[in-house]
Amino acid sequence: MGANTSQVSDLSENPSLRTLVGTESVSQNEPFWNQLISFTFISPANSGDSKILEEAVIPLAKTLIENNPRTGNFGTLIKVFLSRTKELKISTECQDQLFIWQAHNALFMIRCLLKVFIREMSEEELHQQFSYQERATNSTGEGGGEDLLEELMSNLVHLIVEVPLLDITYSILFEAVTTLLVLFSYQLFQKDILRDGIIYQHIMKGRCLSLTSRLVKTLLYNFIRQEKCPPPATHIFQPHGEEGGMLYGLVSGVASGLWSVFTLGGSGAKGVEQEPNPLPLSNQSLLLLLVLANLTDGPDWPNPYRQAVTCFRNTQDTSSLLADQPHSFQINFNSLYTALCEQQRSDQATLLLYTLLHQNANMRTYMLSRTDMDNLVMPILEILYHVEERNSHHVYMALIILLILTEDDAFNRSVHEVVLKNISWYTERTLTEISLGSLLILVVIRTIQFNMTRTRDKYLHTNCLAALANMSAQFRCLHQYAAQRIISLFALLSKKHNKVLEQATQSLRGRTGDNNALPDYAQDLSVIEEVIRMMLEIINSCLANSLHLNPNLVYALLYKRELFEQFRMHPSFQDIMQNLDTVIGFFSTRLEQAGSDLSVERVQEVIMKGAQALPKDRLKKFPELKFKYVEEDQPEDFFIPYVWSLVFSSGVGLYWSPQGVELFSMDSG
């Protein structure tokens, strides 16, 4: 950073940088600025390199903080960058790569300095650092009355939405998105959710407001396009004339450096051996979109970026846009759906899917109408299957997505019609052929069982059971493993119920000497009985609505019929047990009449014929099981820390010291 600098250790001694942060004011028209932003510095490749760079920048930035009130050099650097952004679009059309390269370098320097400034000072003090340029230059007749911070933010947004994504513009577009992320990073260092501030006001109500829909659309398209960082050759100028060799060599060094920031990995990388992040602009754009969409509403205005996310429509939608939907736009739903299906391995893509399913009715309707829902559901199930390797927030969002999907009856029917073969990631058993619905049941129940034995998160298993309950009336031709898993979960619950009951009884008799534990036992028993009741209702719903289509569930029920004996007379389960008693009794009689030592095939045959013979009016009708996901009253208390934890851990080429973070604990999630 700075002319011809190539090593981080050189930064503090670099003459250009020393002039920038020094005590002398440098006019915007000086040749110095052109020299300053023509550097051959290798950008950070991962969080480790970013940390080293930041440690080198900190003393320079602190010196600038001290001298800037007199020199205004930081503001002049901003002006130098702004003067170049005004012609970026023309430069792109003319293939003026030198101009784009210098604009990128100026912005990279600004971003590095801003990152330190934000850690060292309040928003008001940061705002002053921008205004010092005006004070320092007014005496010489330069400068103006504009707000440079707002001017910078507005220009960054204009840059993102107006400069086309090409090989030669990839780096500066990435840097523009990253700089906006850095500007919002004040939230990281606050325990409370920020609901106002200078930067907040600029992005919500200032000159950026009119570009809301274009910014959201561009960030979404950056995610959709999944453009890889272009190879170094596309940044390099071809030599022309006698001076071409020197120019080629200078820019070639920069090109390789810019390429390395993208090919050697993002935040969290331990070294160059780590798998690279091949999609830095896509990743960073998605993070910025999530930050913007989760900003809190103002006292008398809604978040315009959330409005844009909730009301955009399909490009094939020919209906007129409603006048009462501000910031609406159209985007290709098929392309967005495809990108969502392909990228669910990341927390941020799952969070985007949740946001669209929950908040955008147009996108939800489109997704539920797809005939290839397995492309979306399978990655979600894979997240849940590898629950041990995922953070709790990612698992939670995946479950909520399933819950939202199961609110739709057509979805609950269609998943049993999709037949899958040889699921490679499902390693517990060999599944040569299974319906998507049965696989969903297998994975969700496995998640409940994992939760009961490890994390014991009540909300997690409640959401799992709610999804199963929504599906239960539509259970069709359950795979034998899915049927067995339903009954095995009931067996686990029964075992836990008996254990807690025994502990409570012993405590009551004074055998354990811990009578204070009685309230805990009562609470544990209440929770377990609530879950048992839910499981009985799920089984009952399936039997009452589609018994003839689920012989494997009847078989598993009969095989473990003794599990249900203890709950027959229990006051909490008496009503729901009537139907199960009827089914167990009816089929037990049929099997007894069929003789002894029956083969599995013969038992299944008896069940199939019996299912057709059992009168439906023998089973008592219960209200339909329907659960709907509802966000908490203040969802920002969950989502804003979650989004920023993703920026902290997944932002490409960004590093923040964990010691300074107040918004979330390092082990959250």
LINHUZI-V444625 format. One record per residue. SS is DSSP state (H for helix, E for strand, L for the rest). PSI is psi as a letter, one per 30 degrees, with the letter a starting at -180 (none if undefined). Layout:
ss psi
SS PSI
SS PSI
This chain:
ss psi
L k
L l
L k
L g
L k
L f
L k
H e
H f
H f
H e
H f
H f
L k
H e
H e
H e
H e
H e
H e
H f
L a
L f
L k
L k
L k
L k
L f
L f
L k
L f
H e
H e
H e
H e
H e
L g
L i
L l
L i
L k
L j
L l
L k
L f
L a
H e
H e
H e
H e
H e
H e
H e
H e
H e
H e
H e
H e
H e
H e
H e
H e
H e
H e
H e
H e
H f
H e
H f
H e
H e
L g
H e
H e
H e
H e
H e
H e
H e
H e
H e
H e
H f
H e
H f
L f
L g
H e
H e
H e
H e
H e
H e
L g
L h
L i
H e
H e
H e
H e
H e
H e
H e
H e
H e
H e
H e
H e
H e
H e
H e
H e
H e
H e
H e
H e
H e
H e
H f
H f
L l
L l
H e
H e
H e
H e
H e
H e
H e
H e
H f
H f
H e
H e
H e
H f
H f
H e
L f
L g
L g
L l
L l
L a
L g
L l
L j
H e
H e
H e
H e
H e
H e
H e
H e
H e
H e
H e
H e
H e
H f
H e
L k
L k
L j
L l
L e
L f
L f
H e
H e
H e
H e
H e
H e
H e
H e
H e
H e
H e
H e
H e
H e
H f
H f
H e
H e
H e
H g
L k
L e
L l
L k
L k
L g
L a
L l
H e
H e
H e
H e
H e
H f
H e
H f
L a
L f
L f
H e
H f
H g
H e
H e
H e
H e
H e
H e
H e
H e
H e
H e
H e
H e
H e
H f
L h
L k
L l
L k
L l
L l
H e
H f
H f
H f
L k
L k
L k
L k
L k
L a
L e
L f
H e
H e
H e
H e
H e
H e
H e
H f
H e
H e
H e
H e
H e
H e
H e
H e
H e
H f
H f
H f
L g
L l
L a
L k
L f
L k
L f
L a
L f
L f
L k
L k
L l
L j
L f
L h
H e
H e
H e
H e
H e
H e
H e
H e
H e
H e
H e
H e
H e
H f
L g
L k
L l
L l
L l
L e
L g
L k
L l
L j
H f
H e
H e
H e
H e
H e
H f
H g
L l
E l
E k
L f
L f
L j
L f
L l
L k
L k
L k
L f
L g
L i
L l
L g
L l
L l
E k
E l
L j
H e
H e
H e
H e
H e
H e
H e
H e
H e
H f
L g
L f
L f
L k
H e
H e
H e
H e
H e
H e
H e
H e
H e
H e
H e
H e
H f
L j
H e
H e
H e
H e
H e
H e
H e
H f
H f
L k
L f
L h
L f
H f
H f
H e
H e
H e
H e
H e
H e
H e
H e
H e
H e
L h
H e
H f
H f
L l
L l
H e
H e
H e
H e
H e
H e
H e
H e
H e
H e
H e
H e
H e
H e
L f
L f
L k
H e
H e
H e
H e
H e
H e
L f
L f
L f
L j
E k
E l
L k
L i
L j
L e
L f
L j
L f
L e
L l
L j
L j
L e
L k
E k
E l
H e
H e
H e
H e
H e
H e
H e
H e
H e
H e
H e
H e
H e
H e
H e
H e
H e
H f
L d
L f
L h
L j
H e
H e
H e
H f
H e
H e
H e
H e
H e
H e
H e
H e
H e
H f
H e
L f
L g
L k
L k
L h
L k
L k
H e
H e
H e
H e
H e
H e
H e
H e
H e
H e
H e
H e
H e
H e
H e
H e
H e
H e
H e
H e
H e
H e
H e
H e
H e
H e
H e
H e
H e
L f
L g
L f
L f
L g
L i
H f
H f
H f
H e
H e
H e
H e
H e
H e
H e
H e
H e
H e
H e
H e
H e
H e
H e
H e
H e
H e
H e
H e
H e
H e
H e
H e
H e
H e
H f
H f
H h
H e
H f
H g
L i
H e
H e
H e
H e
H e
H e
H e
H e
H e
L h
H f
H f
H f
H f
H e
H f
H f
L e
L g
L k
L f
L f
L f
H e
H e
H f
H f
H e
H e
H e
H e
H e
H e
H e
H e
H e
H e
H e
H e
H e
H e
H e
H f
H f
L a
L l
L h
L k
L l
H e
H e
H e
H e
H e
H e
H e
H e
H e
H e
H e
H e
H f
H f
L j
L k
H f
H f
H f
L k
L k
L k
L l
L k
L k
L j
L k
L k
L k
L k
L k
L l
L l
L e
L i
L f
H f
H f
H e
H e
H e
H e
H e
H e
H f
H e
H e
H e
H e
H f
H f
L k
L k
L g
L k
L k
L k
L k
H f
H f
H f
L k
L f
L e
L l
L l
L f
L g
L k
L none
